[in-house]
Amino acid sequence: MGYLGTGTLTGTEPARAGGGAERPRLGWLRRLAASDDARRLGACVAGFLLLAVMTGPEGSSLAPTSGFSGSLLHPRVFAFIGLGVGLWALITAKRRYGDRARRLSEAISAAPRRLLPNRLARYGIYLVALAFAIVYPMALSQFWQNVLVDQIGVYVLLALGLNVVVGYAGLLDLGYIAFYAIGAYSAAYWTGALPVHPPITLNPFWAIPLAIFAAMLAGVILGAPTLRLRGDYLAIVTLGFGEIIQIVATNLQSVTGGSSGPASVIPHFSVNLLGVHYKWGLGDLPYYYLLLGFVVVILVTFHALEGSRVGRAWTAIREDEVAAESTGINVLKYKVMAFSIGASTSGFAGMLWASQVGYIDSTLFTVQLSILVLVLVIFGGMGSLPGAVVGAAVLQWFPWFLRVHPLFGFQPEDLFIYLGALLVVMMIFRPEGLLPSRRRKREISLAEHGEGTADAMTEPEGAEP
């Protein structure tokens, strides 16, 4: 019995020892799986795998699982897994080194003014950037020149105009693309391309002031009765205005031509003055340089406007509308002014676009385009002119970059999925935008510490709409 008991004990002892050796390993795995880092990594990778499925091929009735297999059993899945791991690494770095990264970002943002205190030196940098913008497009292929004009150049104008409304005055406009449509149809009308004919047919250059005036007048008509509203109420009204313009342009075929467009081709820009005869044709570079010239003029004008009395009034309204009104600022007047200036820039962009492409499709002026332009402004940095330019350039270049790299399997209908994911990441790591203005960055910092709000888009608590 003693031998059997001893044998039993000695026989079971190694098993217990072995079990004791396994427990730490399993415990380490459990602790790893239960850690916050592992959960975040799993969530990031799972989110990008879901994005891979959403943007992958569609299934069919004959092969219902082909959508999953074509998305998850394709080399493109490794790109999405890498993006998920990269997002997890950024989140981890932000948690561990957030304060250090914030101090570094502030130092980098302040470096240009420390290194270039002289205004002439800063103007020299601007001239170098302008020279680069003039020379570099000549080295691009025909495809990228077309993207530079149709996608980047026009949307830079749209972003600059909406930046006045959203970034300077803090007004949420979801029907901004309606003014773009008004400018385009004004170009078609005054050049004699619509079914209804104008009293006099004009060169597209002479139609520019009329298109700007029509868009500005529409902004005043919409803004005067509705800009007493704030927050969600204003957003809903502007959204409805954008939908109304598109529906009218589509259904009023006897005037606008409907979805089939104008009755004849909208002529290109041309110059016949003092012996100078030049016509912008189908080439992209001439229109690019025309857009570049107008963008420079608008940047200089809006920069001067930002530092003027009007710009300071917009800042006061954006930061605290009630306090601005109590100090004697005519809030409605300056709101309408911001709305009409933004609308005129959008109408001008529509005028240039219509003359360049030669036709108008009313189904293009959707609310998605208004949201897209708003995303460009938010991504670049609300209230920042360089931010609006860089945000429009980056986000309009981004889908075409995905399209020419088939690894991502980009489809045009997936654009807003990619932009949504990019905007979520942006809001986590840099909510003020890529190139924020100093004032806007300070507002967001104060809002994060509970000292006021970041803008006047939201309605103050207890206030009447």
N, C-alpha and C positions, 0 to 999 in steps of 0.2 A: 504493500500500500504506500509505504514511504517512497519506494522507488518510483511507483506510478505517479504519486503526487508530485515528486520532484521532477519526474519527466514531463508531467503536464505543465508544471510551472515553467520549466526551462523551454518547453516547446512553444508555449504561448508568449514567452517574453520577447523573442525576436519579432513576433508579429506585432506586438504592441510597440516595440521600438520602431518597427517599420512604419506603423500607422502614425507614430509621433513624428517621424521624418516627413511624412506626406502632408500632415496638417499645416505646417508652416508654408509649404509651397502653395497649397490650395488657399490658405489664408492670404498669402501675398497676392494671388490672382484675384481673390474676392475683393481685397482692399483696392487693388488697381481698378477693377471693374466698377467699384462703388465710388471711386474718387471723382471729384468735380472735373478734373482735366479729361478723364476718360469719357465722362458723359458729354462734355462739350465737344470732344473730338468726334464721338459717335453722332451727335446732333448735326455737326457741320458736314460730315461726310454724307450722312443720310439726306440732308437738305440738298446737297449738290447732286446726289444720285437721283433724287426726285426731279431736280431740274433737268438732268440728262434724259429722264423718261419723258418729261413734258415737252422737251424740244426735239425728241427723237422721232423716228418714223411711226406712222400710224398702223394700227392693226387692221385686219379685214375679217369678213365673215368666214372666209376659208382658212385663215391663219390668225385666230384671235390673239395668240400670244406673240405674234411677230413684232408688235410694238415694243414689248419688254425685251425680247431677245435681241432685236436690232439696236436697242439702246444700251443694255447692260452687258451684252456679249460682243461689243464692238470696241475697237481700240480707243474711240473717243471717250470711253468711260474713265480711262486713266487720267485724262485731262481734268475731268470733273472731280475725281478723287483728289488729285493734286490741288485743285482750287479749294476743296473742303479742308484739306490739311493746312493749306496756307492761311485760310480764314481762322482756323483754330490757333495757329501760331500767332497770328496778329492779336486775337483775343487774349491769349495767354500773356503775350508781351505787354499788352495794354494794362492788364491787371497787375503785373509785377513791376513794370517800369513806366506806369502811366504818368506819374509826376515828373520823372526825368525826361520823358518824351515831350511832355507839355512845355517844360522849360526850354528844351532844345528847339521846339517849334517856334516858341516866342522869340528866341534868339535869332533864328533864321529869318523870321518875318521882319524883325527890326534891323537886320544886317544891312539891307540896301540903304536905309536912311542914315545909318552910322557911317557906312563906307562912302556914301555919295551925298554928303551934306550940301554940296553945291548944286543949285538948280540946273546950271548949265551942264554939269556932268550927267544928271538924270536925263536931260533932253538929248544928250549924246547917245545914251542907251536907247532911248525911244527911236532915234534916227537909225541906229544899227538894226533894231528890230524891224523897222519899216523897210530898210534896204533888204533884209532877209526875206520879208514877205513879198517883195517885188521880184527878187531874183530866183528864189527857190522853186516856184511853180513852173519855171521854164524847164527844169530838169525832170518833171514828173511825166508819167505816161498819159496818154489820152484819157484812159479810164479815171485816173486819180484827178486829172484836171476837171473832168466832168463832176466828180464828187465834190471837189473844192468849190465849184460854183453852185450847183443845184442843191447840195446838201449842207455844206458848211457856210458858205457866204450868205445865203438868204437867211439861214437860221441864226447866224450871228446878229443880223439886223433885228430879227424877231426877239431874240433874247435881250438885246440892248433896250428895246422898247418896253418889254414886260418888266425889265429890271427897274424902270422908273416907277411903274405901278406897284409892283410887289416889294422891291428892294428899298426904294426911297420912301414911298408913302405907306407901305404896309397894307395894301389892298389886295384881296384875293380875287383874281379875275380868271374864271374858267371858260369864258367865251371870247378870249383874246383873238382867236383865229378868225372870228367874224370880220374884224377890221381888215385882216389880210385878204379876205374874200372881197370886201368892198373896194379895196385898192385895185385888185385884179380886174374886177368888173368895170371899174372906172376907166382903167386903161383900155379895155375892150370897147367901151362905149365911145370914148373920145377919139379913138382911132378908126371908128366906123366898122368894127368887126361884129357887133351885135345885130340881131334882127331889127331893133329900133335904131334909127340913125340920129346922130347929134346935129345941132344947127350948123356946126362947122367941124370938118375933120382936121385933126391936129397931128403933128409929129409927136411920137411918144415922149420926147423931151419936154415939149410944151404941155403935155398932159400930166406931168409929174405934180405941179402945184395943185391941179384940180383933184387928182387922186388923193393927195395929202389932205386937202380941204374936206373932201367927202368923208374920209375916215375920221378926221378930227371932229367934224360936225356930228357924225354918228356917235362918237365918244361923248360929246357934250349932251346930246339928246338922251342917251342911255344913262349917263352919269348924274345929270341934274336931279332927276326924281329918285334914283336908287341909291346914291352914295350916302344918304342918311342912314342906310342900313350898315350893319357890321357883321363880321364873322361868317357863319354859315348862311345867313340870310342873303348877304351880298353875293356869296359864291353861287347860290341857287339862282338868283336873278340873272347874273352874267352867264351862267350855264344855259338858262332858257333863251337868252338873247342869241347865243351862238347857234343853238338848235334852230331857232326861228329863221335866221339868215340862211342856213343851209337848206332848210325845207322850202323857203321861198325861192331860192336860186334854182332848186331842182324842179319845182312844180310850175314856176312862171316861165314856161318855155317860149312864149311869144315875145318875151323881153330878154331873158338871159340865154336862151337856147337850151336850157335844161341840162341834163347830164351829158348830152352829146356835145355841149360846148357852143361857142359863138358860131355865127353863120359863115364867117370867113376867118382866115388866119390873122392873128394880131401881128402887126408889123414890128420889125426889130427897130432898135434905136438907130438914129442917123443924125448926122450933123451936116448942115448946109449953111455955113455962115462965114462971111468975109473971105470967100474963095476957098474955104476948107470944106471938102466933101468926103465924109467917111460914114460907112454903114456897118454896124455890128451884125455879123452874120451868124452862122451856126457854130463858129469857133468858141471855145470856152474861155481862152485866155483874155480876149478883149472884154468880155463880161466880168471876168474876175477883177481886172484892173479897174473897171468902172465901179464894181462893188467895193473894192478896197478904198478908192477915193472917197466914196460916200461914207464908209465906215469910219475913216479917219476924221471926217468933218463931224460926224455924229458924236464920236468919242470926245473930241475937243469941246463941242457944244454942251454935252451932258456933264463933262467934268467942270466946266464953268458954272453950269446950272446947279450942280451939287453944292458948291461952295458959296452960292449966292443966298440972298434972303429967302428965296423960294425953296431952295434945298434945305435950309435950316428949318423952315416951317414944316416941310415934309418929315424931317427927322423928328420934330416934336410931336407931330401927329402919330407917327409910327410908334414912338416910345410910350406915349400916354395921351390919347386923344382928349380925354376929359380935362387933363391939366393944360393941354395946348389951347383948348377953347376958353378955359378960365383966364388965360393970360392975354386974351384978345385976338387970337389967331382965328380968322374966318375959315373954319375947318372945311365946310362944304366947297368953298371957292378953291382952296388948294387941292382938295381931292379931285374935283372936276378938272382942274388944270393938269394934274398928273395923269388922269385917265385919258384926256384928250391928246396929250403929248405922246403917251404910249400908243394910243390908237393911230396917230399920224405916222409913227415909225412903222407900225405893222402894215398900214395901207401903202406906204412907200415900198416896203419889201414885196407886197403883193403886186404892185405895179411893175417892179423890175422882173419878178418871176414870170408874170404873164407875157411880157415882151420877149423874154429870153426863150421860153418854150413855145410860144405862139398859139396856145390854146388854153381853155379852162374847163376843168371837169368839176362840177359842183359837188360831187360825192367825195372829193378830197378834203373838204373843209369840215372835218369831223371834230368832235370834242376830244378825241384822242390826240389830235395835233395841238390843241390848247394845253392839254396835260403834258405833252412832250416838251413844249417850250417852257412850261413852268418847271419841269424837271431839270432842264438845261440851266435855268437861273439858280435853282436851289443847289445843284451839283457844283456849279462854279463859285457860288457865294453871293447871296442876296445883298444888294447894295454896293456891289463891287463891279466897276466897269471891266477891269481885266478878268475878273472871275466870270462875267457873262460871256466874254469872248472865248476864254479858254474852255469853259463848260460846254458851249455850243460846238466848238471845234473838236473836243475830245469825244463827246457823246455822239456826234454825227459821224465821226470817223470810225468809231468803235464797231457799229454793225457791219460796215463795209469791210473792215478788217476781218471780222468773223466770216463774212461771206466768201472772201478769197482764200480762207484757210478751211478746207472742208473737214478738218478733224473735229470741229465743233458742231458740224451739221446744222449751221444756221439757216433758218427759213425766215423770210420777211415777216410772217405772221407771229413769229416768236420774239419780235423786237422788244415788246413791253415786258415780257418775262425776264429777259436779260437786264433791261433797264431797272425793273423793279428790284431784282436781286442786287444789282450794283448800288442802287439808292439806299437799300436797307443797310448794306455794309458801310456806305458813306455816313449814314445817320448814326451808326454805332461809333465810328472812329473819328469822324470829323464833321459834326453837324453844322458847323459854320460854313462849310464849302471848301473847295480847293484853294481859292485865293480870296479870302474874306476881307472886307473892309475893316479897319481898326475899330470903328464905331460898332459895327455889327458883331464883331467878335466880343467886344466888351459887353454888349447887351445880352448875348447868350451866356457869357460867364456869370453875369449878375443873376440871370434867370435860373441858372443851375444852382445858385446859392440861395434861391428864394427871395431875391431882392428885385421884384418887378417881373415883367414878362418880356419875352424876346421881341415882340412886335405888337401892333395894334390889330392884328387880324382877328384875335379872339375877343369876345365880348367881355368886358369887365363884369365881375360877379355883382349881381344885383342891378345891373344897368338894363334899361329898356331898349329893345331893338329899334 
